[in-house]
Amino acid sequence: MNSYSLGISGPWWFFATVIVASFAFSVWYYSSTNPPLPTLRKALHIFLRGIGLSLLLIVLFEPVLSMFRTSEDAPHVMALLDNSQSAAMQDAHIQRKEQIIESINQSKVTSLGDETQIASFDETVRPISSFTTDSLSFKGQRTDIERALRYAADNAESNNTQAVFMVTDGAYNTGANPLYVAEQMGKPMYIVGIGDTTEPKDVSVQTLVTNDVAYIGSVLPVNVTVKASGFEQGSALVTLFDNGAKVSEQTINISKGQQNYSLVFEFKPVQEGNRKLTASIQHLDGELTQKNNSVSEFVQVKGNKRKIVLFAGAPSPDVSFIRSSFESDKSVQVKTYIQKQGAEFYDEAPTSAGIHDAEVIVFVGFPISSTPVNILQLVEQELQRGKPLLFVTSQQVDYNKLRTFDEYLPFTIQTSRPNEFSITADVKQGEVTNPLLRITGTESDISTWNQLPPVFRTETFVKVKPEADVVASMKVNNVTLNDPLIVTRSFQQRKTVAVLGYGIYRWKLLGNGVEQSKGKSELPDVLSSFLLNSAKWLTTNDDQKQVRIKTTKRFYSINERVELIGQVYDAAMTPLDNAIVTVKVSGGTTPREIVMTSVGNGRYTASVDGLSEGDYSFNGTVVVNNKQFGNDNGRFSIGDIAIEYQNLRMNIELLRALAERTGGKFYTVQQASNFLNDVKNHPAFKPRVITQNSEFALWNLAYLLAAAIVCFALEWLLRKRAGMV
C-alpha cells in the first residue's frame, strides 16, 4: 500500500491565493496586446506566464512531497548444520552422518524455498546457496556453536529470521557457552540432536597440562587426565613421549564406577629447544576410536638454569638465607660476590663475563663505602641493558654510592643516618592479590605478613617515585608509618623490587617459632616465598621482547593454512616498520623460506600453504638497516586434531537447554518431521511489515527553476514571432 502527501510551510489558502494571483496577473497583462492576438494564442501566452510565475512563487512555500510505502517480508528460517568430524562419527549402532541427512529430509526445512537460509558450521560458518547431500564434508576439526549462533543473529534483521533450525551433536569444543548468545538472539531454536546419549566404550587422553618453559636438568611435572568409559574393568598403559622418544609410562586400573583418572609424570629435559610432549594411552579392544588416544603440547626447554647474581657488602645472615632461598628452586643458579673490608671480594671479583648472562641482579647491603667505582660501573652497564634489580638494604649501605643506581631504583634518597630501630611489616588488605606477597593464595596471607617478627631499619628517608608501588609499609610499636618497607617499580622495560629493611632472615628463623611450639609442622616459608615470587615477577618480561614471531595456533589440521604473526620493536619498545623479517620453516620434505609483510605499527604477517602432516619448527630472523637485529623461533604441528573425539556422546543437556530457553523445541531424529508444523504455529513466525517513508524537498530541486525558465523562454519566443513589443 502506497500513499503520497504534499506539505508546505504556509497555509494552503494563502498558497492558492498566490497561484490564482499569478494567473490573474497573466490575464490582465495579456488583456490588450499590440498587435492583437488570436484567442488561442493569447490563452497559450497567459498559460506560460502563469505557470512560470507560479513555479517561482512555489519555492517560497518550501513544498515537500512525502511518500509512504508498506510491504511484507515473509518469515525466514536459518538452518545450521554441524559439519565437524564428530557429526560423521559411527556410534555403536548409529551413523551420525545418515542421521543428519535424515533429519533434513524429515523436517522438510528445504521446502520453505527462499525462506530458508542454510549454513554449515564447525569452527567457522559457511553459507550454502543450494543444499545437496554433498554440501557437508564433515572435516571440521573443531565445533563452535556460539559462532554459528552469532552468524544467525547477525543475519536475523536483514533476512527477517524468525526461527533457527539446528542439527548437531552439541559437542562444542571451542568458543564460549552458546546459551548466552541464544538467549540474546531472542529467536526460537528447533534442534535435532544426533548421536548416542550414553557414553560409548572408549578410552581417551583428555588433557596434558605442564609449564610452557623448562630448564635442562630440572624436573618438570606433567599432569595427564585420562577418561575411560564403557569398560567393566581392566588396565591401560599411559606413556609420555618427548619428540617421539619414551620418557616414562604408568598403568591405570579401570573400574566401572570411575571414568576420569589423573596421572603425574616427571619430565627432566636433557636437550634445549622446543620439545613436543605427547601423552598416549594404549588401544583397548572394542573401543570406539583411537583418534583420541593421544594429546600433545609444546614446551620450550632452555639450556641453562636461571642465573641470579648476588652482590653483598659483607657476610651476614641475610646473605646466607637469601642465597639458600633462591637455591631451593632447582632451576636457579646463584653466583655470589661478597665484599671484604676494603676493595677485595671473597673467592673472586665480579667480571663482565661473570654477570653478563644473569637474569636478576640482587644487592644485599650493597654497595658499601669501600666498593670500587669500576665495580659500580660494571653493574650499571648490566642494569642499562634491562636487567631487573632486587635491593635489600643493611646498616652498612653507602647511600651516596647507591645514588649511582638512582635511575633504576623505585625511590630517591633524601637523608640517611645509621641509627637503627626495629619495625614490623604493615600490609594492607588491598594487596591480597599482589604476586610478591602470595603465600597460600588466600586472604590469610595478609595476616601472616602482618604477624611476622620485627626487622631493622636505619633512619633513612626516601621518596617513592610516582611510577612505583608501595607493597608494604612499616609499623613502629604498632604505630603505622607512611614510610615504605617493600616497593616495586616497572617502568620503561625495567623492573625493581626494594626492601628497605634488613634482618629479614628473622622472617624465616623466628617467624614460625610460635606455631612450631603448638605442634604445627607444615608452615609457610614467607621469606622464600617472597624471594622466589620476586624473582619470577622480575623475570616475567615476555611482552618486552623486541622480536616476537609466533604462529596463530600450535596445532593445525591437514590442509589448513599456517599463519604467522610478528612484532618488531626497538630498545624503547617503539614499533619498527622498516625491518626485513625472514622466516625459515623446516620439518617437512622441503624447507620453506618466506618474507613476512609489514602491516604497520611494527606488525608483520605471513602464511604457508600446502604443508604435509608432521611436526615443524620455524626460525625468524630480523634485519634492520642491513644489520642483524634479532630473532625468534617456535614449533607447530600439522595433523588430525583429536579434540573432536574428546566428547563422544550427544550433549543432550545443552541442546535441550538451548531449545527450552529460546521457546523452541528439541527433537530426536524420529521427531524431526514435527518441525515444519511447529515453526509455522509459533506466534512469532509471521511476516514482517516494512514501512518506508521518503521525503523530497521539491523547492530545493533544480527542475522547478528549469521548468520556470523554459516557460518564460517559450513565452518570449512566441512573443517575438508574433511581433509583440
C-alpha positions as CSV (number, residue, x, y, z in Angstrom):
1,M,0.0,0.0,0.0
2,N,1.4,3.4,-1.1
3,S,0.3,6.9,-0.1
4,Y,1.5,10.3,-1.1
5,S,1.2,13.8,0.6
6,L,2.3,17.3,-0.2
7,G,3.3,19.7,2.6
8,I,4.1,23.4,2.5
9,S,5.4,25.8,5.1
10,G,2.5,28.2,5.0
11,P,-1.4,28.0,5.0
12,W,-3.0,26.4,1.9
13,W,-5.4,29.3,1.4
14,F,-2.5,31.7,1.0
15,F,-0.7,29.3,-1.3
16,A,-3.9,29.1,-3.5
17,T,-4.3,32.9,-3.5
18,V,-0.7,33.3,-4.7
19,I,-1.3,30.8,-7.6
20,V,-4.6,32.5,-8.6
21,A,-2.9,35.9,-8.4
22,S,-0.2,34.7,-10.7
23,F,-2.7,33.7,-13.4
24,A,-4.8,36.8,-12.7
25,F,-1.8,39.0,-13.4
26,S,-1.1,37.0,-16.6
27,V,-4.7,37.5,-17.8
28,W,-4.5,41.3,-17.0
29,Y,-1.1,41.5,-18.7
30,Y,-2.4,40.0,-22.0
31,S,-5.9,41.7,-21.9
32,S,-4.7,44.1,-24.5
33,T,-1.8,43.3,-26.9
34,N,-0.2,45.0,-29.9
35,P,-0.7,43.6,-32.4
36,P,-3.9,41.8,-31.3
37,L,-3.5,38.0,-30.8
38,P,-6.0,35.3,-31.6
39,T,-7.8,33.9,-28.6
40,L,-6.0,30.5,-28.6
41,R,-2.6,32.2,-29.0
42,K,-3.4,34.6,-26.2
43,A,-4.5,31.7,-23.9
44,L,-1.2,30.0,-24.5
45,H,0.8,33.1,-23.6
46,I,-1.3,33.5,-20.4
47,F,-0.7,29.8,-19.5
48,L,3.0,30.0,-19.9
49,R,3.3,33.3,-18.0
50,G,1.1,32.0,-15.2
51,I,2.9,28.6,-14.9
52,G,6.3,30.3,-14.9
53,L,5.3,32.8,-12.1
54,S,3.6,30.1,-10.1
55,L,6.7,27.8,-10.2
56,L,8.9,30.7,-9.0
57,L,6.5,31.6,-6.2
58,I,6.0,27.9,-5.1
59,V,9.7,27.9,-3.9
60,L,8.8,30.4,-1.3
61,F,6.5,27.9,0.4
62,E,9.2,25.1,0.5
63,P,6.9,22.3,-0.7
64,V,7.9,18.7,0.5
65,L,6.5,15.6,-1.2
66,S,6.1,12.6,1.3
67,M,5.7,9.1,0.1
68,F,4.7,6.2,2.4
69,R,5.2,2.6,1.1
70,T,4.4,-0.6,3.0
71,S,5.3,-4.2,2.1
72,E,5.5,-7.6,3.8
73,D,8.7,-9.7,4.3
74,A,8.0,-13.4,4.8
75,P,9.5,-15.0,7.9
76,H,12.7,-16.9,7.3
77,V,14.4,-19.9,8.9
78,M,18.2,-20.1,9.5
79,A,19.2,-23.8,9.2
80,L,22.6,-24.5,10.8
81,L,24.1,-27.9,10.1
82,D,27.0,-29.5,12.0
83,N,29.9,-30.1,9.7
84,S,32.5,-31.3,12.2
85,Q,34.2,-34.6,12.3
86,S,32.2,-35.8,15.3
87,A,29.0,-35.3,13.3
88,A,30.1,-38.1,10.9
89,M,31.2,-40.5,13.6
90,Q,30.0,-44.0,13.8
91,D,28.4,-44.7,17.2
92,A,27.7,-48.2,18.5
93,H,24.6,-48.6,16.4
94,I,24.2,-45.1,14.9
95,Q,25.7,-43.5,11.8
96,R,25.6,-39.7,12.6
97,K,26.1,-38.6,9.0
98,E,23.0,-40.5,8.0
99,Q,21.1,-39.0,10.9
100,I,21.8,-35.5,9.7
101,I,20.6,-36.2,6.2
102,E,17.5,-38.0,7.5
103,S,16.8,-35.0,9.9
104,I,16.9,-32.6,7.0
105,N,14.6,-34.7,4.9
106,Q,12.2,-35.4,7.7
107,S,12.0,-31.8,8.8
108,K,11.3,-30.6,5.2
109,V,13.2,-27.4,6.1
110,T,14.3,-27.1,2.5
111,S,10.7,-27.0,1.3
112,L,10.4,-23.4,2.5
113,G,12.5,-22.4,-0.5
114,D,13.8,-18.9,-0.5
115,E,12.5,-18.5,3.1
116,T,15.3,-20.8,4.3
117,Q,19.0,-19.8,4.6
118,I,21.3,-22.8,5.1
119,A,24.8,-22.8,6.6
120,S,27.2,-25.4,7.8
121,F,29.4,-24.8,10.8
122,D,32.4,-26.3,12.5
123,E,35.0,-23.7,13.8
124,T,33.8,-21.4,11.1
125,V,30.4,-20.8,9.4
126,R,29.9,-21.3,5.6
127,P,26.6,-20.4,3.8
128,I,25.2,-23.0,1.5
129,S,23.3,-21.5,-1.5
130,S,21.8,-24.8,-2.8
131,F,21.8,-27.7,-0.4
132,T,22.6,-31.2,-1.6
133,T,23.9,-34.3,0.3
134,D,27.4,-33.4,-0.8
135,S,27.2,-29.9,0.8
136,L,28.6,-31.3,4.0
137,S,32.2,-32.6,4.1
138,F,32.3,-33.4,7.9
139,K,36.0,-32.4,8.0
140,G,35.8,-29.7,10.6
141,Q,38.3,-30.3,13.4
142,R,36.6,-28.1,16.0
143,T,33.0,-27.2,16.8
144,D,32.0,-23.6,17.7
145,I,28.2,-23.4,18.3
146,E,28.5,-19.9,19.7
147,R,29.9,-18.6,16.4
148,A,27.1,-20.3,14.4
149,L,24.5,-18.6,16.6
150,R,26.2,-15.2,16.2
151,Y,26.1,-15.7,12.4
152,A,22.4,-16.3,12.7
153,A,21.9,-13.3,14.9
154,D,23.9,-11.1,12.6
155,N,21.7,-12.1,9.7
156,A,18.4,-12.1,11.6
157,E,17.5,-8.4,11.0
158,S,18.3,-8.3,7.3
159,N,16.6,-11.6,6.4
160,N,13.7,-11.5,8.9
161,T,14.9,-14.7,10.5
162,Q,12.2,-15.8,13.0
163,A,13.5,-19.2,13.8
164,V,16.7,-21.3,13.9
165,F,16.8,-24.9,12.9
166,M,19.9,-26.7,14.0
167,V,21.2,-30.3,13.6
168,T,24.2,-31.2,15.8
169,D,25.5,-33.5,18.5
170,G,26.1,-30.4,20.8
171,A,29.7,-31.3,21.5
172,Y,31.2,-27.9,21.2
173,N,34.9,-27.6,22.0
174,T,35.8,-24.1,21.1
175,G,34.2,-20.7,21.6
176,A,32.1,-19.7,24.6
177,N,29.0,-21.4,26.0
178,P,26.3,-20.8,23.4
179,L,23.4,-20.3,25.9
180,Y,24.1,-16.6,26.4
181,V,24.2,-15.9,22.6
182,A,21.0,-17.9,22.1
183,E,19.1,-16.0,24.8
184,Q,20.4,-12.7,23.5
185,M,19.3,-13.5,19.9
186,G,15.7,-14.0,21.0
187,K,14.7,-16.4,18.3
188,P,13.2,-19.9,18.9
189,M,15.6,-22.7,18.3
190,Y,14.4,-26.0,16.9
191,I,17.2,-28.5,17.5
192,V,17.6,-32.1,16.2
193,G,20.1,-34.0,18.3
194,I,22.2,-36.6,16.7
195,G,24.4,-39.3,18.3
196,D,24.1,-41.6,21.3
197,T,23.1,-40.1,24.7
198,T,25.1,-42.7,26.6
199,E,28.9,-42.9,26.9
200,P,30.4,-45.2,24.3
201,K,33.1,-47.8,25.0
202,D,36.3,-45.8,24.7
203,V,39.5,-44.7,26.3
204,S,41.0,-41.3,25.6
205,V,43.6,-38.8,26.8
206,Q,41.6,-35.7,27.8
207,T,44.3,-33.2,28.8
208,L,48.1,-32.7,29.2
209,V,49.0,-29.8,31.4
210,T,52.5,-28.6,32.1
211,N,54.6,-25.4,32.1
212,D,55.5,-23.6,28.9
213,V,59.1,-23.3,29.9
214,A,61.5,-25.8,31.4
215,Y,65.2,-26.0,32.1
216,I,67.8,-28.6,31.4
217,G,68.3,-30.8,34.4
218,S,65.2,-29.6,36.3
219,V,62.3,-31.9,36.8
220,L,59.1,-30.7,35.1
221,P,55.8,-32.2,36.3
222,V,53.4,-33.2,33.6
223,N,49.7,-33.7,34.6
224,V,47.7,-36.0,32.4
225,T,44.0,-36.7,32.6
226,V,42.6,-39.9,31.1
227,K,39.0,-40.9,30.5
228,A,37.7,-44.5,30.3
229,S,34.0,-45.4,29.8
230,G,32.1,-48.5,28.9
231,F,34.6,-50.9,30.3
232,E,33.8,-53.1,33.3
233,Q,37.4,-53.5,34.4
234,G,40.9,-53.8,33.1
235,S,44.1,-51.8,32.8
236,A,45.7,-49.5,30.2
237,L,49.2,-48.3,29.8
238,V,49.7,-44.5,29.5
239,T,53.1,-43.4,28.1
240,L,54.7,-39.9,27.9
241,F,56.9,-39.2,24.9
242,D,59.4,-36.4,24.2
243,N,59.7,-35.8,20.5
244,G,58.7,-39.4,20.0
245,A,61.1,-40.9,22.5
246,K,59.6,-42.6,25.5
247,V,60.1,-40.7,28.8
248,S,58.1,-42.9,31.2
249,E,54.9,-44.9,31.5
250,Q,52.2,-45.6,34.1
251,T,49.4,-48.1,34.3
252,I,45.8,-47.2,35.2
253,N,43.4,-49.8,36.6
254,I,40.0,-49.3,35.0
255,S,36.9,-49.8,37.2
256,K,33.2,-49.5,36.2
257,G,32.4,-46.7,38.7
258,Q,35.2,-44.4,37.6
259,Q,35.6,-42.5,34.4
260,N,38.4,-40.0,34.9
261,Y,42.0,-40.8,36.0
262,S,44.7,-38.3,36.9
263,L,48.4,-39.1,36.5
264,V,51.6,-37.1,37.1
265,F,54.7,-37.7,35.0
266,E,58.1,-36.2,35.6
267,F,60.0,-34.9,32.6
268,K,63.7,-34.0,33.0
269,P,64.9,-32.3,29.9
270,V,68.3,-33.1,28.6
271,Q,68.3,-31.1,25.4
272,E,67.3,-27.5,24.8
273,G,64.8,-26.2,22.2
274,N,61.1,-26.5,21.6
275,R,60.1,-30.1,22.7
276,K,56.9,-31.8,21.8
277,L,55.5,-33.8,24.8
278,T,52.8,-36.4,23.9
279,A,50.7,-38.5,26.3
280,S,49.3,-41.6,24.8
281,I,47.1,-44.4,26.0
282,Q,47.2,-47.9,24.6
283,H,44.4,-49.1,22.3
284,L,41.9,-51.4,24.0
285,D,39.8,-54.0,22.2
286,G,36.3,-52.7,21.4
287,E,36.9,-49.0,21.9
288,L,35.0,-46.7,19.6
289,T,38.0,-44.8,18.1
290,Q,41.8,-44.5,18.5
291,K,41.9,-40.9,17.3
292,N,41.6,-39.5,20.8
293,N,44.2,-41.8,22.4
294,S,46.9,-39.1,22.5
295,V,47.3,-35.4,23.3
296,S,50.4,-33.2,22.7
297,E,51.8,-29.9,23.9
298,F,55.0,-27.9,23.2
299,V,57.5,-27.0,25.9
300,Q,60.4,-24.5,25.5
301,V,63.5,-26.0,27.1
302,K,66.2,-23.5,28.0
303,G,69.8,-24.6,28.0
304,N,70.9,-23.3,31.4
305,K,69.4,-22.6,34.8
306,R,68.2,-19.2,35.5
307,K,71.2,-17.3,36.8
308,I,70.9,-14.8,39.7
309,V,74.0,-12.7,40.6
310,L,74.1,-11.6,44.3
311,F,76.3,-8.7,45.4
312,A,76.8,-8.3,49.2
313,G,78.7,-5.6,51.1
314,A,79.7,-8.1,53.8
315,P,78.8,-11.6,55.0
316,S,75.6,-11.6,57.0
317,P,72.6,-13.9,57.9
318,D,70.6,-12.1,55.3
319,V,73.0,-13.1,52.6
320,S,73.0,-16.7,53.7
321,F,69.2,-17.0,54.0
322,I,68.6,-15.2,50.7
323,R,71.0,-17.4,48.9
324,S,69.6,-20.6,50.3
325,S,66.0,-19.4,49.5
326,F,66.9,-18.9,45.8
327,E,68.8,-22.2,45.7
328,S,65.8,-24.1,47.0
329,D,64.5,-23.7,43.4
330,K,66.4,-26.3,41.4
331,S,66.1,-24.2,38.2
332,V,68.0,-21.3,39.8
333,Q,71.8,-20.9,39.9
334,V,73.1,-18.3,42.3
335,K,76.5,-16.6,41.8
336,T,77.6,-14.7,44.9
337,Y,80.1,-11.8,45.1
338,I,80.7,-10.9,48.8
339,Q,82.9,-7.9,49.5
340,K,85.6,-7.9,52.2
341,Q,86.6,-4.9,54.2
342,G,88.3,-2.8,51.6
343,A,88.0,-3.3,47.9
344,E,88.5,-7.0,47.7
345,F,86.0,-9.8,47.4
346,Y,85.8,-13.3,48.8
347,D,86.6,-16.0,46.2
348,E,86.7,-13.8,43.1
349,A,85.9,-10.3,42.0
350,P,83.0,-9.6,39.7
351,T,83.7,-9.6,35.9
352,S,81.7,-8.7,32.9
353,A,81.7,-12.3,31.7
354,G,80.5,-13.4,35.2
355,I,77.4,-11.3,35.3
356,H,76.6,-10.8,31.6
357,D,74.2,-13.8,31.5
358,A,72.4,-13.1,34.7
359,E,68.6,-12.8,34.7
360,V,68.4,-10.9,38.0
361,I,70.9,-8.8,40.0
362,V,70.5,-8.8,43.8
363,F,72.0,-6.2,46.2
364,V,72.2,-7.2,49.9
365,G,73.7,-4.4,51.8
366,F,75.5,-3.2,48.7
367,P,77.3,-1.0,47.8
368,I,79.3,0.0,50.9
369,S,81.8,2.9,51.2
370,S,84.8,0.8,50.0
371,T,83.1,-0.6,46.9
372,P,85.3,0.2,43.9
373,V,83.9,2.6,41.3
374,N,84.8,0.2,38.5
375,I,82.5,-2.5,40.1
376,L,79.7,0.0,40.3
377,Q,80.2,0.9,36.6
378,L,80.2,-2.8,35.7
379,V,76.9,-3.4,37.4
380,E,75.4,-0.2,36.0
381,Q,76.2,-1.4,32.5
382,E,74.1,-4.6,33.1
383,L,71.2,-2.6,34.5
384,Q,71.3,-0.4,31.5
385,R,70.7,-3.5,29.4
386,G,67.4,-4.0,31.2
387,K,68.5,-6.4,33.9
388,P,66.0,-6.4,36.8
389,L,67.2,-5.5,40.3
390,L,66.3,-6.7,43.8
391,F,67.7,-4.4,46.5
392,V,67.8,-5.3,50.3
393,T,69.3,-2.7,52.5
394,S,71.6,-3.0,55.5
395,Q,73.2,-0.8,58.2
396,Q,76.4,-0.5,56.2
397,V,74.9,0.6,52.8
398,D,76.5,3.7,51.4
399,Y,73.6,5.7,50.1
400,N,75.8,8.2,48.4
401,K,77.2,5.4,46.2
402,L,73.8,3.9,45.9
403,R,72.8,7.1,44.1
404,T,74.8,5.7,41.1
405,F,71.8,3.5,40.5
406,D,69.2,6.1,41.2
407,E,67.8,5.7,37.7
408,Y,66.9,2.1,38.4
409,L,65.6,2.4,42.0
410,P,61.9,2.8,42.9
411,F,62.8,5.7,45.3
412,T,65.0,8.7,45.6
413,I,67.2,9.1,48.7
414,Q,66.6,12.2,50.8
415,T,68.6,11.7,54.1
416,S,70.2,8.8,55.9
417,R,71.7,8.2,59.3
418,P,72.9,4.8,60.6
419,N,70.8,4.9,63.8
420,E,69.0,1.6,64.0
421,F,65.4,0.8,65.2
422,S,63.1,-2.2,64.8
423,I,60.0,-2.2,62.6
424,T,57.3,-4.7,61.5
425,A,55.5,-5.1,58.2
426,D,52.2,-3.4,57.6
427,V,50.4,-4.9,54.6
428,K,47.0,-3.5,53.6
429,Q,44.1,-5.8,52.6
430,G,44.1,-4.4,49.1
431,E,47.5,-6.2,48.5
432,V,45.9,-9.7,48.9
433,T,46.3,-10.3,45.1
434,N,49.9,-8.9,44.9
435,P,52.0,-11.7,43.3
436,L,55.0,-10.8,45.5
437,L,53.1,-11.4,48.7
438,R,51.5,-14.6,47.7
439,I,52.0,-17.5,50.2
440,T,48.8,-19.6,50.1
441,G,46.8,-17.5,47.7
442,T,44.1,-16.8,50.3
443,E,43.2,-13.8,52.4
444,S,45.1,-15.3,55.3
445,D,48.3,-14.2,53.6
446,I,47.8,-10.6,54.8
447,S,47.5,-11.8,58.4
448,T,50.6,-13.9,58.0
449,W,52.6,-10.9,56.8
450,N,51.4,-8.6,59.5
451,Q,52.3,-11.1,62.2
452,L,56.0,-11.5,61.1
453,P,58.7,-10.8,63.7
454,P,60.3,-7.3,63.6
455,V,63.3,-6.5,61.3
456,F,65.6,-3.5,61.4
457,R,65.8,-0.1,59.7
458,T,68.1,2.9,59.8
459,E,66.9,6.5,59.9
460,T,66.8,6.6,56.1
461,F,64.2,8.7,54.5
462,V,63.2,8.1,50.9
463,K,60.7,9.5,48.4
464,V,58.8,6.9,46.4
465,K,58.9,7.6,42.7
466,P,55.5,8.3,41.0
467,E,55.6,5.2,38.9
468,A,56.5,2.9,41.9
469,D,54.1,1.0,44.1
470,V,54.3,0.6,47.8
471,V,53.6,-3.1,48.5
472,A,54.1,-3.0,52.3
473,S,54.7,-0.1,54.7
474,M,56.1,-0.3,58.2
475,K,54.9,0.0,61.8
476,V,56.9,1.1,64.9
477,N,55.5,-0.1,68.2
478,N,52.2,-0.8,66.4
479,V,52.1,2.7,65.0
480,T,51.6,2.8,61.3
481,L,54.1,5.0,59.4
482,N,53.9,6.2,55.8
483,D,57.4,5.0,55.2
484,P,57.7,2.1,52.7
485,L,59.1,-1.3,53.6
486,I,58.7,-3.1,50.2
487,V,58.5,-1.1,47.0
488,T,58.2,-2.2,43.4
489,R,58.7,-0.4,40.1
490,S,58.0,-1.4,36.5
491,F,58.9,1.4,34.2
492,Q,60.4,1.7,30.6
493,Q,61.1,-2.1,30.4
494,R,62.9,-2.1,33.8
495,K,61.8,-3.8,37.0
496,T,62.9,-3.3,40.5
497,V,62.0,-4.6,44.0
498,A,63.4,-2.8,47.0
499,V,63.2,-4.0,50.7
500,L,64.1,-1.0,52.9
501,G,64.7,-3.1,56.0
502,Y,67.3,-5.7,57.0
503,G,67.5,-8.7,59.2
504,I,64.8,-10.3,57.0
505,Y,66.3,-13.7,57.8
506,R,64.2,-13.4,61.0
507,W,61.1,-13.9,58.9
508,K,62.2,-17.5,58.4
509,L,64.2,-18.1,61.5
510,L,61.8,-16.6,64.0
511,G,58.6,-16.3,62.1
512,N,57.4,-19.9,62.6
513,G,58.6,-20.3,66.2
514,V,55.3,-19.7,67.9
515,E,53.4,-22.0,65.5
516,Q,56.0,-24.7,65.8
517,S,55.7,-24.7,69.6
518,K,52.0,-25.5,69.0
519,G,52.9,-28.7,67.2
520,K,52.4,-27.5,63.6
521,S,54.8,-28.9,61.1
522,E,53.6,-27.6,57.7
523,L,54.1,-23.9,58.0
524,P,54.5,-21.2,55.3
525,D,58.1,-20.0,54.5
526,V,57.3,-16.3,54.0
527,L,60.9,-15.3,53.2
528,S,61.4,-18.0,50.5
529,S,58.0,-17.4,49.0
530,F,58.6,-13.6,48.8
531,L,62.1,-14.0,47.3
532,L,61.0,-16.6,44.7
533,N,57.9,-14.6,43.8
534,S,60.0,-11.5,43.4
535,A,62.4,-13.4,41.1
536,K,59.5,-14.6,39.0
537,W,58.0,-11.2,38.8
538,L,61.3,-9.6,37.9
539,T,62.0,-12.0,35.1
540,T,58.5,-12.0,33.6
541,N,59.3,-10.0,30.5
542,D,57.9,-11.9,27.5
543,D,55.9,-8.9,26.5
544,Q,59.0,-6.9,26.3
545,K,60.8,-8.9,23.7
546,Q,61.9,-6.8,20.8
547,V,61.3,-9.5,18.3
548,R,58.2,-11.7,18.6
549,I,57.3,-14.3,16.0
550,K,54.7,-17.0,16.5
551,T,52.0,-19.0,14.8
552,T,48.3,-18.3,15.4
553,K,47.9,-21.8,16.8
554,R,50.2,-24.6,17.9
555,F,48.2,-27.4,16.2
556,Y,46.8,-27.1,12.7
557,S,44.6,-29.6,10.8
558,I,45.7,-31.1,7.5
559,N,45.3,-28.6,4.5
560,E,44.8,-25.7,7.0
561,R,46.8,-22.6,6.2
562,V,49.5,-21.9,8.8
563,E,49.6,-18.2,9.7
564,L,52.5,-16.4,11.3
565,I,52.4,-13.1,13.1
566,G,55.4,-11.0,14.1
567,Q,56.2,-7.8,16.0
568,V,59.4,-5.8,15.9
569,Y,60.3,-3.1,18.4
570,D,63.4,-1.0,19.1
571,A,65.1,-0.7,22.5
572,A,62.5,1.8,23.6
573,M,59.7,-0.5,22.5
574,T,58.8,1.7,19.6
575,P,57.3,-0.3,16.7
576,L,59.6,-0.7,13.6
577,D,58.1,-0.9,10.2
578,N,61.3,-0.9,8.1
579,A,62.5,-4.4,9.2
580,I,63.1,-7.3,6.9
581,V,61.6,-10.4,8.6
582,T,62.6,-13.7,7.1
583,V,61.1,-17.0,8.5
584,K,62.6,-20.4,7.7
585,V,60.2,-23.3,8.2
586,S,61.7,-26.8,8.4
587,G,60.5,-30.2,9.3
588,G,58.7,-31.3,6.1
589,T,60.1,-32.8,2.9
590,T,61.2,-29.3,1.6
591,P,62.2,-26.4,3.9
592,R,60.3,-23.2,3.2
593,E,61.7,-19.6,3.5
594,I,59.2,-16.7,3.5
595,V,59.5,-13.0,4.0
596,M,56.8,-11.5,6.2
597,T,54.8,-8.5,5.1
598,S,54.6,-5.3,7.1
599,V,51.1,-4.3,8.0
600,G,52.1,-1.2,10.0
601,N,52.7,-0.4,13.7
602,G,55.6,-2.9,13.9
603,R,53.4,-5.8,12.9
604,Y,54.2,-8.4,10.2
605,T,52.2,-11.3,8.8
606,A,52.9,-14.3,6.5
607,S,51.2,-17.6,5.7
608,V,52.2,-21.0,4.5
609,D,50.1,-23.4,2.5
610,G,50.5,-27.0,1.4
611,L,52.4,-28.4,4.3
612,S,52.1,-32.1,4.8
613,E,51.3,-33.8,8.1
614,G,54.1,-33.7,10.7
615,D,56.0,-31.6,13.2
616,Y,57.6,-28.3,12.1
617,S,59.9,-25.7,13.6
618,F,60.5,-22.2,12.4
619,N,63.2,-19.6,12.9
620,G,62.6,-15.9,12.2
621,T,65.5,-13.5,11.6
622,V,65.1,-9.7,11.6
623,V,67.4,-7.3,9.8
624,V,67.1,-3.5,10.3
625,N,69.3,-1.1,8.2
626,N,71.3,-4.1,6.9
627,K,72.2,-5.1,10.4
628,Q,71.2,-8.3,12.3
629,F,68.6,-7.1,14.8
630,G,67.2,-10.2,16.5
631,N,65.4,-13.5,16.1
632,D,62.7,-15.7,17.5
633,N,61.7,-19.3,17.0
634,G,59.0,-21.8,17.7
635,R,57.2,-25.0,16.7
636,F,53.9,-26.2,15.4
637,S,52.3,-29.4,14.3
638,I,50.0,-30.4,11.4
639,G,47.7,-33.4,11.6
640,D,44.4,-34.7,12.7
641,I,43.3,-32.8,15.8
642,A,41.7,-35.3,18.3
643,I,39.6,-32.6,20.0
644,E,36.5,-33.7,18.1
645,Y,36.8,-37.1,19.6
646,Q,37.1,-36.0,23.3
647,N,33.4,-35.9,23.9
648,L,31.8,-38.8,22.1
649,R,28.2,-38.6,23.3
650,M,25.4,-36.2,22.4
651,N,25.3,-33.2,24.7
652,I,21.6,-33.6,25.1
653,E,21.6,-31.3,28.3
654,L,22.9,-28.4,26.3
655,L,20.6,-28.9,23.3
656,R,17.5,-29.2,25.5
657,A,18.5,-26.0,27.4
658,L,19.0,-24.1,24.1
659,A,15.6,-25.1,22.9
660,E,13.7,-24.5,26.1
661,R,15.3,-21.1,26.9
662,T,14.6,-19.8,23.5
663,G,11.0,-21.0,23.2
664,G,11.8,-23.7,20.6
665,K,11.8,-27.5,20.7
666,F,14.2,-30.3,20.9
667,Y,13.7,-33.3,18.6
668,T,15.2,-36.7,18.2
669,V,15.8,-37.7,14.6
670,Q,12.4,-39.6,14.6
671,Q,10.6,-36.4,15.8
672,A,12.1,-34.1,13.2
673,S,9.0,-34.3,11.0
674,N,7.2,-32.2,13.5
675,F,9.4,-29.2,12.9
676,L,7.5,-27.6,9.9
677,N,4.2,-27.6,11.7
678,D,5.7,-26.4,15.0
679,V,7.5,-23.4,13.5
680,K,4.5,-22.3,11.4
681,N,2.3,-22.3,14.5
682,H,4.8,-20.3,16.5
683,P,3.2,-16.9,17.3
684,A,6.4,-15.0,16.3
685,F,6.7,-16.8,12.9
686,K,4.8,-14.2,10.8
687,P,5.5,-11.7,8.1
688,R,7.2,-8.5,8.9
689,V,5.6,-5.3,7.8
690,I,8.1,-3.0,6.2
691,T,7.3,0.7,6.1
692,Q,9.4,3.1,4.0
693,N,9.0,6.9,4.4
694,S,10.6,9.1,1.7
695,E,10.6,12.8,1.5
696,F,11.6,15.0,-1.4
697,A,12.1,18.8,-0.9
698,L,10.6,20.0,-4.2
699,W,11.6,23.6,-3.6
700,N,15.3,22.5,-3.5
701,L,15.1,20.8,-6.8
702,A,16.7,22.4,-9.9
703,Y,13.9,21.1,-12.0
704,L,11.4,23.7,-10.7
705,L,13.7,26.6,-11.7
706,A,14.5,24.9,-15.0
707,A,10.7,24.5,-15.7
708,A,10.0,28.1,-14.9
709,I,12.9,29.3,-17.3
710,V,11.5,27.0,-20.0
711,C,8.0,28.6,-19.7
712,F,9.4,32.1,-19.8
713,A,11.7,31.2,-22.8
714,L,8.7,29.8,-24.8
715,E,6.6,32.8,-23.9
716,W,9.4,35.1,-25.2
717,L,9.9,33.1,-28.4
718,L,6.1,33.2,-29.1
719,R,6.0,37.0,-28.4
720,K,8.9,37.6,-30.9
721,R,7.3,35.5,-33.6
722,A,4.0,37.4,-33.1
723,G,5.9,40.8,-33.5
724,M,4.8,41.9,-30.0
725,V,6.6,44.8,-28.3
